[in-house]
Amino acid sequence: MTNPMIYRQCSAIDPYGIKTQVKVGVEHPEFKDGVWSSKIQLGIILQDERRAYGADEWDAVQNAMCMVYLELRMLKAAGWNFLWFNNETDDLKVLLPEFGLSTLEF
C-alpha cells in the first residue's frame, strides 16, 4: 500500500468496541489501458484493493472520495463508528463538500 495523495486520520471503532487509528484516503490517479482510476485506502478496515474510475484524473479522484464515503457509510450501518477531528464528530459528511452530498444520499 502506498501513501495516499489525500487523507484524513480518524478513530475507527469496530462493532465490538475496539478503537484504532486509521488513515482514510485516496491515492494518486493512474492512467492505464486508456482508463483513469484512483485507489482508495481504509487502513486495516479494507484489505482488498478498491478502485474508482473516471473520465479523467479529476473525475477518478472525485469518484474515489465518494467511494470512501459510501464504504464507510455501509460499515457504519453494520455497527462501525468513525470519529473525526480529534474525536469531535462522527458525521461522515465531513468527508465531502456539501454540494457533493446530494448525489450520494438515497
MDAnalysis code that builds the backbone (N, CA, C; Angstrom):
import MDAnalysis as mda
import numpy as np

u = mda.Universe.empty(318, n_residues=106, atom_resindex=np.repeat(np.arange(106), 3), trajectory=True)
u.add_TopologyAttr("name", ["N", "CA", "C"] * 106)
u.add_TopologyAttr("resid", np.arange(1, 107))
u.add_TopologyAttr("resname", ["MET", "THR", "ASN", "PRO", "MET", "ILE", "TYR", "ARG", "GLN", "CYS", "SER", "ALA", "ILE", "ASP", "PRO", "TYR", "GLY", "ILE", "LYS", "THR", "GLN", "VAL", "LYS", "VAL", "GLY", "VAL", "GLU", "HIS", "PRO", "GLU", "PHE", "LYS", "ASP", "GLY", "VAL", "TRP", "SER", "SER", "LYS", "ILE", "GLN", "LEU", "GLY", "ILE", "ILE", "LEU", "GLN", "ASP", "GLU", "ARG", "ARG", "ALA", "TYR", "GLY", "ALA", "ASP", "GLU", "TRP", "ASP", "ALA", "VAL", "GLN", "ASN", "ALA", "MET", "CYS", "MET", "VAL", "TYR", "LEU", "GLU", "LEU", "ARG", "MET", "LEU", "LYS", "ALA", "ALA", "GLY", "TRP", "ASN", "PHE", "LEU", "TRP", "PHE", "ASN", "ASN", "GLU", "THR", "ASP", "ASP", "LEU", "LYS", "VAL", "LEU", "LEU", "PRO", "GLU", "PHE", "GLY", "LEU", "SER", "THR", "LEU", "GLU", "PHE"])
u.atoms.positions = np.array([
    [0.842, -1.169, 0.000],
    [0.000, 0.000, 0.000],
    [0.891, 1.238, 0.000],
    [0.588, 2.186, -0.856],
    [1.362, 3.414, -0.922],
    [0.711, 4.492, -0.068],
    [1.421, 5.595, 0.081],
    [0.843, 6.710, 0.822],
    [-0.242, 7.370, -0.009],
    [-1.345, 7.697, 0.609],
    [-2.423, 8.346, -0.140],
    [-2.052, 9.770, -0.541],
    [-2.653, 10.233, -1.623],
    [-2.453, 11.597, -2.082],
    [-3.129, 12.561, -1.108],
    [-4.339, 12.226, -0.712],
    [-5.079, 12.993, 0.282],
    [-5.649, 12.008, 1.295],
    [-5.732, 12.451, 2.541],
    [-6.256, 11.548, 3.563],
    [-6.769, 12.333, 4.758],
    [-7.523, 11.635, 5.589],
    [-7.936, 12.119, 6.899],
    [-7.661, 11.020, 7.901],
    [-7.151, 11.419, 9.024],
    [-6.929, 10.491, 10.126],
    [-8.236, 10.376, 10.905],
    [-8.590, 9.172, 11.304],
    [-9.791, 9.006, 12.117],
    [-9.591, 7.888, 13.129],
    [-10.460, 7.905, 14.125],
    [-10.538, 6.795, 15.068],
    [-11.670, 5.903, 14.580],
    [-11.350, 4.652, 14.298],
    [-12.358, 3.690, 13.851],
    [-12.677, 2.769, 15.021],
    [-13.956, 2.604, 15.274],
    [-14.400, 1.740, 16.369],
    [-15.242, 0.625, 15.757],
    [-14.747, -0.609, 15.886],
    [-15.453, -1.735, 15.269],
    [-16.694, -2.098, 16.083],
    [-17.528, -2.993, 15.571],
    [-18.773, -3.345, 16.274],
    [-18.566, -3.924, 17.676],
    [-17.338, -4.369, 17.989],
    [-17.046, -4.920, 19.313],
    [-16.498, -3.865, 20.270],
    [-16.364, -2.621, 19.783],
    [-15.884, -1.532, 20.623],
    [-14.388, -1.318, 20.608],
    [-13.676, -2.038, 19.749],
    [-12.224, -1.884, 19.659],
    [-11.903, -0.669, 18.792],
    [-11.126, 0.244, 19.360],
    [-10.805, 1.508, 18.696],
    [-9.385, 1.477, 18.153],
    [-9.213, 1.937, 16.923],
    [-7.895, 2.010, 16.306],
    [-7.801, 3.264, 15.447],
    [-6.602, 3.761, 15.262],
    [-6.371, 4.924, 14.400],
    [-6.213, 4.454, 12.958],
    [-6.903, 5.110, 12.055],
    [-6.910, 4.711, 10.649],
    [-6.724, 5.948, 9.776],
    [-5.919, 5.784, 8.739],
    [-5.759, 6.817, 7.726],
    [-6.681, 6.457, 6.564],
    [-7.663, 7.312, 6.295],
    [-8.633, 7.105, 5.225],
    [-8.226, 8.016, 4.076],
    [-8.004, 7.440, 2.885],
    [-7.517, 8.293, 1.821],
    [-7.734, 7.791, 0.412],
    [-7.241, 8.611, -0.501],
    [-7.338, 8.367, -1.933],
    [-5.939, 8.483, -2.523],
    [-5.551, 7.516, -3.336],
    [-4.230, 7.549, -3.955],
    [-4.239, 8.382, -5.240],
    [-3.036, 8.730, -5.698],
    [-2.897, 9.478, -6.952],
    [-3.597, 8.729, -8.078],
    [-4.252, 9.449, -8.972],
    [-4.902, 8.784, -10.103],
    [-3.872, 8.178, -11.050],
    [-4.267, 7.094, -11.691],
    [-3.393, 6.400, -12.650],
    [-4.118, 6.275, -13.979],
    [-3.343, 6.326, -15.038],
    [-3.895, 6.128, -16.379],
    [-3.304, 4.835, -16.921],
    [-4.148, 3.825, -17.073],
    [-3.679, 2.515, -17.519],
    [-4.692, 1.936, -18.491],
    [-4.196, 1.451, -19.611],
    [-5.042, 0.845, -20.644],
    [-6.169, 1.775, -21.086],
    [-5.859, 3.063, -21.147],
    [-6.824, 4.046, -21.628],
    [-7.890, 4.452, -20.629],
    [-7.689, 4.106, -19.335],
    [-8.702, 4.386, -18.318],
    [-8.051, 5.057, -17.102],
    [-8.703, 6.111, -16.586],
    [-8.258, 6.756, -15.359],
    [-8.895, 6.067, -14.160],
    [-8.101, 5.864, -13.103],
    [-8.627, 5.293, -11.862],
    [-7.813, 5.797, -10.682],
    [-8.395, 5.645, -9.502],
    [-7.732, 6.026, -8.262],
    [-8.120, 5.026, -7.183],
    [-7.121, 4.492, -6.479],
    [-7.382, 3.531, -5.402],
    [-7.782, 4.259, -4.128],
    [-8.605, 3.595, -3.329],
    [-8.952, 4.133, -2.020],
    [-8.210, 3.336, -0.951],
    [-8.007, 3.975, 0.189],
    [-7.381, 3.313, 1.327],
    [-8.237, 3.523, 2.563],
    [-8.482, 2.432, 3.257],
    [-9.205, 2.495, 4.521],
    [-8.416, 1.775, 5.619],
    [-7.108, 1.785, 5.493],
    [-6.251, 1.177, 6.506],
    [-6.564, -0.286, 6.727],
    [-6.603, -0.690, 7.986],
    [-6.848, -2.093, 8.318],
    [-8.290, -2.515, 8.078],
    [-9.164, -1.535, 7.863],
    [-10.575, -1.844, 7.665],
    [-10.815, -2.546, 6.341],
    [-10.075, -2.155, 5.329],
    [-10.275, -2.691, 3.981],
    [-8.938, -3.169, 3.441],
    [-8.788, -4.465, 3.317],
    [-7.517, -5.031, 2.870],
    [-7.452, -5.247, 1.364],
    [-8.598, -5.478, 0.734],
    [-8.573, -5.715, -0.712],
    [-8.543, -4.377, -1.455],
    [-8.097, -4.430, -2.691],
    [-7.967, -3.216, -3.491],
    [-9.322, -2.768, -4.017],
    [-9.620, -1.510, -3.806],
    [-10.821, -0.890, -4.352],
    [-10.365, 0.294, -5.190],
    [-10.969, 0.437, -6.338],
    [-10.549, 1.455, -7.286],
    [-11.774, 2.135, -7.873],
    [-11.730, 3.452, -7.940],
    [-12.795, 4.226, -8.581],
    [-12.293, 4.684, -9.942],
    [-13.179, 4.716, -10.916],
    [-12.818, 5.076, -12.290],
    [-13.461, 6.392, -12.679],
    [-12.844, 7.055, -13.654],
    [-13.391, 8.322, -14.105],
    [-13.004, 8.634, -15.528],
    [-13.641, 9.661, -16.071],
    [-13.376, 10.099, -17.443],
    [-11.999, 10.731, -17.564],
    [-11.516, 11.314, -16.474],
    [-10.174, 11.894, -16.433],
    [-9.674, 11.777, -14.991],
    [-8.489, 12.334, -14.711],
    [-7.930, 12.162, -13.373],
    [-8.752, 12.882, -12.294],
    [-9.310, 14.025, -12.615],
    [-10.165, 14.753, -11.669],
    [-11.370, 13.888, -11.286],
    [-12.014, 13.351, -12.298],
    [-13.192, 12.512, -12.112],
    [-12.857, 11.266, -11.287],
    [-11.710, 10.661, -11.555],
    [-11.299, 9.460, -10.823],
    [-11.095, 9.756, -9.339],
    [-10.449, 10.881, -9.032],
    [-10.223, 11.254, -7.631],
    [-11.541, 11.579, -6.943],
    [-12.387, 12.333, -7.628],
    [-13.679, 12.694, -7.059],
    [-14.530, 11.442, -6.794],
    [-14.524, 10.513, -7.731],
    [-15.275, 9.271, -7.548],
    [-14.682, 8.423, -6.429],
    [-13.368, 8.454, -6.280],
    [-12.726, 7.717, -5.189],
    [-13.128, 8.299, -3.835],
    [-13.210, 9.623, -3.746],
    [-13.658, 10.249, -2.497],
    [-15.092, 9.839, -2.171],
    [-15.919, 9.800, -3.179],
    [-17.305, 9.350, -2.978],
    [-17.334, 7.883, -2.557],
    [-16.449, 7.069, -3.128],
    [-16.398, 5.652, -2.784],
    [-16.003, 5.470, -1.317],
    [-15.037, 6.256, -0.843],
    [-14.645, 6.196, 0.568],
    [-15.860, 6.487, 1.446],
    [-16.585, 7.541, 1.115],
    [-17.783, 7.913, 1.878],
    [-18.795, 6.761, 1.894],
    [-19.056, 6.172, 0.732],
    [-20.050, 5.096, 0.650],
    [-19.598, 3.837, 1.392],
    [-18.311, 3.500, 1.287],
    [-17.785, 2.327, 2.009],
    [-17.952, 2.521, 3.518],
    [-17.584, 3.708, 4.014],
    [-17.697, 3.957, 5.447],
    [-19.149, 4.023, 5.898],
    [-20.007, 4.529, 5.045],
    [-21.438, 4.580, 5.368],
    [-22.008, 3.168, 5.520],
    [-21.592, 2.251, 4.648],
    [-22.039, 0.857, 4.763],
    [-21.495, 0.220, 6.050],
    [-20.232, 0.492, 6.356],
    [-19.647, -0.046, 7.578],
    [-20.341, 0.517, 8.819],
    [-20.683, 1.791, 8.779],
    [-21.385, 2.410, 9.907],
    [-22.744, 1.738, 10.125],
    [-23.418, 1.411, 9.041],
    [-24.709, 0.715, 9.142],
    [-24.532, -0.690, 9.731],
    [-23.324, -1.257, 9.591],
    [-23.040, -2.592, 10.120],
    [-22.470, -2.547, 11.543],
    [-22.453, -1.353, 12.158],
    [-22.025, -1.278, 13.547],
    [-20.717, -0.574, 13.815],
    [-20.002, -0.157, 12.785],
    [-18.761, 0.582, 12.972],
    [-19.093, 2.026, 13.316],
    [-18.111, 2.722, 13.899],
    [-18.231, 4.163, 14.113],
    [-16.885, 4.801, 13.766],
    [-16.927, 6.022, 13.289],
    [-15.729, 6.738, 12.868],
    [-15.754, 8.129, 13.477],
    [-14.670, 8.495, 14.144],
    [-14.570, 9.794, 14.802],
    [-13.513, 10.634, 14.094],
    [-13.867, 11.871, 13.797],
    [-13.017, 12.783, 13.025],
    [-12.607, 13.979, 13.863],
    [-11.540, 14.634, 13.459],
    [-11.088, 15.886, 14.075],
    [-10.934, 15.738, 15.587],
    [-10.012, 14.869, 15.984],
    [-9.727, 14.621, 17.408],
    [-10.977, 14.197, 18.173],
    [-11.737, 13.323, 17.547],
    [-12.941, 12.731, 18.155],
    [-14.069, 13.734, 18.406],
    [-14.073, 14.825, 17.650],
    [-15.105, 15.852, 17.837],
    [-16.417, 15.515, 17.142],
    [-16.375, 14.740, 16.072],
    [-17.606, 14.429, 15.346],
    [-17.544, 13.020, 14.772],
    [-18.720, 12.404, 14.638],
    [-18.811, 11.092, 13.995],
    [-19.591, 11.179, 12.683],
    [-19.784, 12.385, 12.182],
    [-20.551, 12.608, 10.957],
    [-19.686, 12.330, 9.727],
    [-20.076, 11.338, 8.940],
    [-19.327, 11.002, 7.731],
    [-19.376, 12.115, 6.689],
    [-20.351, 12.989, 6.794],
    [-20.494, 14.050, 5.803],
    [-19.319, 15.027, 5.804],
    [-18.479, 14.986, 6.836],
    [-17.311, 15.873, 6.856],
    [-16.281, 15.457, 5.809],
    [-16.459, 14.293, 5.196],
    [-15.515, 13.816, 4.177],
    [-15.717, 14.470, 2.815],
    [-16.891, 14.996, 2.563],
    [-17.207, 15.535, 1.246],
    [-17.737, 16.956, 1.356],
    [-17.537, 17.761, 0.308],
    [-18.148, 19.091, 0.315],
    [-19.665, 18.964, 0.290],
    [-20.345, 19.897, 0.915],
    [-21.806, 19.858, 0.994],
    [-22.480, 19.687, -0.362],
    [-21.976, 20.385, -1.379],
    [-22.632, 20.327, -2.686],
    [-22.541, 18.955, -3.329],
    [-21.604, 18.108, -2.910],
    [-21.471, 16.785, -3.480],
    [-22.310, 15.727, -2.791],
    [-22.808, 16.043, -1.609],
    [-23.532, 15.041, -0.828],
    [-24.876, 14.680, -1.426],
    [-25.550, 15.606, -2.064],
    [-26.893, 15.329, -2.574],
    [-26.900, 14.189, -3.583],
    [-25.813, 14.004, -4.294],
    [-25.764, 12.922, -5.285],
    [-25.585, 11.555, -4.626],
    [-25.138, 11.535, -3.363],
    [-24.874, 10.263, -2.688],
    [-25.969, 9.850, -1.729],
    [-26.857, 10.745, -1.405],
    [-27.914, 10.419, -0.458],
    [-29.041, 9.677, -1.182],
    [-29.399, 8.546, -0.638],
    [-30.511, 7.782, -1.194],
    [-31.295, 7.152, -0.090],
])
